Each structure stands twice: as C-alpha cells, then as structure tokens.
Amino acid sequence: MSLKINKRTVLTARRRGSLTSRCVYLAALVMSLLSAPSALTQPSDAIASDPRNMGWMQGFPPQPDKVIGQPSSDYFSFPKLRWTFCHFRQLQATRGVSRGLDPISALPVSLDPTIDSVTFTPIGANELMTWEASLAANYTDGIVVMHRGEIVYEYYSGCLDRSGRHGAMSVTKSFVGVIGEMLIAEGTLDDQKRVSEYVPELTQSAFGSATLRQVMDMTTALDYNENYADPDSDIWLYAAAGNPAPKPASYTGPRSLYEFLQGVEQDGRHGEKFVYKSINTDVLTWVIARASGQDFIDHLSERIWKPLGMEQEADMMVDSLGTPFAAGGLNLSLRDAARFGQTMLQQGVWQGKQVIPSAAVASITQGGARAKFKEAGYKTLPGGSYRSQWWSLHNDNGAYSARGIHGQAIYVDPAADMVIARFASHPISFNAAIDPHSLPAYQAVADYLIAKEAAD
C-alpha cells in the first residue's frame, strides 16, 4: 500500500497549531543542521562570540539570560550555537558509537608553528591573509593538520578542547558513504540494483526506482523541497517525522524517518543531474541496515571506531525508533575525525591493517560525474563532483573532502600527504560563505608542506 505524504493535511495542521512546540522541536534543528543560513546580518566576531566570553551555561545555576535550551530555534541561533555545537547530547536524543575497550591508537605529534604565518589570498579578495587570521575569520573551534601521518598543527577555541566532541553536521554523510562502499566492495551491496530490491517498503516511493548508486551520488529526482525559508517546505514534514518526542493526538503525518521516506514522490528522471538532498543519506543507511542486518551506528562502531582505535566514543542523533539521523547527526572528537581522514589518505590502511577496502577508497576518490555536478552551480567548487557522499575538487592535488554546514570539514590532499580536520561554528551555514577563507588556506598549507619536504 502506498504511503504518500498528505502534505496539505499536515501543513494545514501545523499552521493551525496542532503541531505543538514539541513536535516542531526537531524542525528548527534539522533546518539548521542541513543548510539553513543564519538570519543574522552583522555577527559579532569570533572573540566576542566565544562561548566562554558570552558566559553561556556558567554558574550553579546559570543566570536566566545565560541558559541555552529548548526551543531548538533558540539554541541554534547565533551566537548560542557556538556553545550548542559541543553539547548536542544535552539537547537531543542520541546513541553512542562505541570505541570498545582496546587502547587508543597513537598519533605522532611534530608541531610546526611556522604554519601560522603561511599566507594566501582569499577567494574574491586582493589582500593576503595568514593561516592564523583565517581561523578566527571562519569561527574555528578546532583544527588539526596532519602531514605524513604526524600532527603538525593543532588548535582549539570556543566550546572545544581536545577532550570534547563537536557536531560534524553533513560530514556525517561521508562516514555513511564509506560504510556503503565497504559493503559494495565486500559484495553485500550492488550499487546498480534498485533501492526497492533492498527495501521493498520504498517500492512506491521515488526511491524505489532509483539505483543505489544514484542515491549514493545524489542524482535522484525527488519531489522534495529543502528550501528552509519556505514555511510549506517538505523539510518541515521531515523534521516533524524525525522528532523523537511523542506526537500530539492531532498529528496525522509520518511518525519516523522511515515512514517519511516511503512517501517521497518522484519529479523527473533519476540519474540526470546532481541535486543535494539530504534524505538520500537516510535511504542509504536504511539499505545498509536491511542488507546487512546491522544498523549504521553498529557498522560505524565495528568497522571504523574500534579498528581505528578512536580516542573517544561518538554520539549519533536518533529519531523515536532509534534510527540514526544519518544526514548530519554525528558528534565526535577532532583527533578522531583526523584519524578517519588519515585512513582515507592511506588507501584504507591504519597502522598496517587494511580497515577500509582499497576498492572502496578508490571508488570514492575517482569522484563523480562532473557534468552532472556542474548544473548545481557551486561557485567555490568549479570543476568539482560528488560521489558516495564525498566532494571531489578535481584540482592538481587530487583533493577531496567531507563537508558540513557552519564550517565542518575533513580535507584530504594526496599530493601533499596532508589531512585537515576542522570544526567550526560560523554564523552562516552555507559553505559558500566559508570556502573563500578555507579552500585557498588549505592549498597554501599544502604548498608549504610540499616545499618544506622537498627542501629537507
């Protein structure tokens, strides 16, 4: 039986107030987690908005005007979000990603303070900027640079220190893509099969006729609106469905992420162009779970966290059924993000062991169809592509990246033997506002490290 979403009924109910503040609780969170820009036009700088300087949640108890909590539209507003990014577990339902009981894997450290003075010209600017200055410009909470397997630069600010965890936002998607590619390499998944062959419940949805590859590369044709400024956008239905709080009696919409996905309709032909729509990632994790008999969080623990000897357990946001919010719900430590990036750089090998199949890494690093990507109009990624939930720059260094809103990134540069892991809490969510001070900075450090190695 088809479970098409009655958008008119649900949206009308929401306008009339039947979706209470509890039911829209996740809506504002999801809106921000995926790609909603801040409405703030003149944000305070990184120093003034530092959570420690703002005094958020300090005291026993905190002063009323320094409390951060519900509703989510408040705790994800700037500058409060600069505290929120390190404290999602206090605000949202999560499940742990276990690291097991084995020892933490070592990360050699050989810091190079000269990196602070590396200069570059931001995109669209005429004046040089230093690496050090770029950190504040991007509201950086933490950044690690690894070169030849060693940490050569490490910085923390804002809400984050080495012991803390930070929201990864859509960097989460790249972890999902790796698990998917691992299962393809092992023969558990076939990326040319239709999604409906793995999840029959999606047969009547738009996803039923799409191949797994089209879902992984986001070339599905979906009647799904992610315009967060539109009060009738489908994102509000998605958010209400994923809200882990009990629904009011008057609520008539989908009651979980799985149920929502069954009602998404098709608009156009699959495979023709890249369109970034986050619900593809949730479908991918459903396929992973159904095909393997193990959900994404368990895969993440058994295939990534434990084998890599991660430093900390991670947290994953979930809906009322415990389904992971795969589009952007992972919270992890900065060094663990760097460990993951370094493993990708090393073709899936970590401390002498093939943790991620080399075929999985090769599939990701080849990039996607550049012609299909071009139509999306990402001006800071000219000539780029998207494959298996990763962004490829197709630059001379062969760089590719996991990317999340407000400045989250794992940037892998094979030519420079460099990995950069960064967490940030920029007031503007779109990477287009952050890339001008980031991408050329990454390239400048890569050039510096290559030149330094050649001189040694």
RANORFEN-V442732 format. One record per backbone hydrogen bond with DSSP energy under -0.5 kcal/mol. CO is the residue of the C=O (numbers start at 1). NH is the residue of the N-H. If there is no record, write none. Layout:
co->CO nh->NH
co->CO nh->NH
This chain:
co->5 nh->7
co->6 nh->10
co->7 nh->11
co->8 nh->12
co->9 nh->13
co->10 nh->14
co->11 nh->15
co->12 nh->16
co->13 nh->18
co->13 nh->19
co->14 nh->17
co->18 nh->20
co->20 nh->23
co->20 nh->24
co->22 nh->25
co->24 nh->28
co->25 nh->29
co->26 nh->30
co->27 nh->31
co->28 nh->32
co->29 nh->33
co->30 nh->34
co->31 nh->35
co->31 nh->36
co->45 nh->49
co->47 nh->50
co->50 nh->53
co->50 nh->54
co->51 nh->55
co->51 nh->56
co->55 nh->58
co->58 nh->63
co->61 nh->60
co->63 nh->66
co->64 nh->67
co->66 nh->57
co->69 nh->75
co->71 nh->74
co->71 nh->75
co->72 nh->76
co->74 nh->77
co->77 nh->81
co->79 nh->82
co->80 nh->83
co->80 nh->84
co->81 nh->85
co->83 nh->86
co->84 nh->87
co->85 nh->167
co->87 nh->90
co->88 nh->91
co->88 nh->92
co->93 nh->318
co->95 nh->316
co->96 nh->98
co->97 nh->314
co->108 nh->151
co->111 nh->113
co->112 nh->115
co->113 nh->116
co->114 nh->117
co->115 nh->118
co->116 nh->132
co->118 nh->131
co->120 nh->122
co->120 nh->129
co->122 nh->125
co->127 nh->122
co->129 nh->120
co->130 nh->134
co->131 nh->135
co->132 nh->135
co->132 nh->136
co->133 nh->137
co->134 nh->138
co->135 nh->140
co->136 nh->139
co->139 nh->425
co->141 nh->157
co->142 nh->423
co->143 nh->155
co->144 nh->421
co->145 nh->152
co->145 nh->153
co->146 nh->419
co->147 nh->150
co->150 nh->147
co->150 nh->152
co->151 nh->110
co->152 nh->112
co->153 nh->145
co->155 nh->143
co->157 nh->160
co->161 nh->164
co->166 nh->332
co->168 nh->171
co->169 nh->172
co->170 nh->173
co->170 nh->174
co->171 nh->174
co->171 nh->175
co->172 nh->175
co->172 nh->176
co->173 nh->177
co->174 nh->178
co->175 nh->179
co->176 nh->180
co->177 nh->181
co->178 nh->182
co->179 nh->183
co->180 nh->184
co->181 nh->185
co->182 nh->186
co->183 nh->187
co->183 nh->188
co->183 nh->189
co->184 nh->187
co->190 nh->193
co->191 nh->213
co->193 nh->212
co->194 nh->197
co->194 nh->198
co->195 nh->198
co->195 nh->199
co->199 nh->202
co->200 nh->203
co->202 nh->205
co->202 nh->208
co->205 nh->208
co->206 nh->209
co->207 nh->195
co->207 nh->210
co->208 nh->196
co->210 nh->195
co->211 nh->215
co->212 nh->216
co->213 nh->217
co->214 nh->219
co->214 nh->220
co->215 nh->218
co->216 nh->389
co->218 nh->275
co->219 nh->271
co->220 nh->222
co->221 nh->267
co->222 nh->224
co->223 nh->265
co->224 nh->226
co->225 nh->235
co->226 nh->228
co->227 nh->230
co->229 nh->231
co->230 nh->233
co->233 nh->236
co->233 nh->237
co->234 nh->238
co->235 nh->239
co->236 nh->240
co->237 nh->241
co->238 nh->242
co->239 nh->243
co->240 nh->243
co->248 nh->251
co->256 nh->260
co->257 nh->261
co->258 nh->262
co->260 nh->263
co->261 nh->264
co->262 nh->3
co->263 nh->5
co->264 nh->206
co->265 nh->223
co->269 nh->272
co->275 nh->277
co->277 nh->280
co->278 nh->281
co->278 nh->282
co->279 nh->283
co->280 nh->284
co->281 nh->285
co->282 nh->286
co->283 nh->287
co->284 nh->288
co->285 nh->289
co->286 nh->290
co->287 nh->291
co->288 nh->292
co->289 nh->293
co->295 nh->299
co->296 nh->300
co->297 nh->301
co->298 nh->302
co->299 nh->303
co->299 nh->304
co->300 nh->304
co->300 nh->305
co->301 nh->306
co->304 nh->308
co->305 nh->310
co->306 nh->309
co->309 nh->105
co->314 nh->97
co->315 nh->331
co->316 nh->95
co->317 nh->325
co->319 nh->322
co->323 nh->319
co->324 nh->326
co->325 nh->328
co->325 nh->329
co->328 nh->169
co->329 nh->317
co->330 nh->168
co->331 nh->315
co->332 nh->166
co->333 nh->337
co->334 nh->338
co->335 nh->339
co->336 nh->340
co->337 nh->341
co->338 nh->342
co->339 nh->343
co->340 nh->344
co->341 nh->345
co->342 nh->346
co->343 nh->348
co->344 nh->347
co->346 nh->349
co->348 nh->355
co->348 nh->356
co->350 nh->353
co->353 nh->350
co->353 nh->355
co->357 nh->360
co->357 nh->361
co->358 nh->362
co->359 nh->363
co->360 nh->364
co->361 nh->365
co->362 nh->366
co->364 nh->367
co->368 nh->370
co->369 nh->373
co->370 nh->374
co->371 nh->375
co->372 nh->274
co->373 nh->376
co->374 nh->377
co->377 nh->379
co->378 nh->381
co->379 nh->382
co->381 nh->384
co->385 nh->392
co->387 nh->390
co->390 nh->387
co->390 nh->392
co->391 nh->401
co->392 nh->385
co->395 nh->398
co->397 nh->415
co->399 nh->393
co->399 nh->394
co->400 nh->412
co->401 nh->391
co->402 nh->410
co->404 nh->407
co->404 nh->408
co->405 nh->408
co->406 nh->426
co->408 nh->404
co->409 nh->422
co->410 nh->402
co->410 nh->412
co->411 nh->413
co->411 nh->420
co->412 nh->400
co->412 nh->414
co->413 nh->417
co->413 nh->418
co->414 nh->417
co->417 nh->148
co->418 nh->413
co->419 nh->146
co->420 nh->411
co->421 nh->144
co->422 nh->409
co->423 nh->141
co->423 nh->142
co->429 nh->406
co->430 nh->433
co->431 nh->434
co->431 nh->435
co->434 nh->437
co->434 nh->438
co->435 nh->438
co->435 nh->439
co->435 nh->440
co->436 nh->123
co->438 nh->442
co->439 nh->443
co->440 nh->444
co->441 nh->445
co->442 nh->446
co->443 nh->447
co->444 nh->448
co->445 nh->449
co->446 nh->450
co->447 nh->451
co->448 nh->452
co->449 nh->453
co->450 nh->454
co->451 nh->455
co->452 nh->456
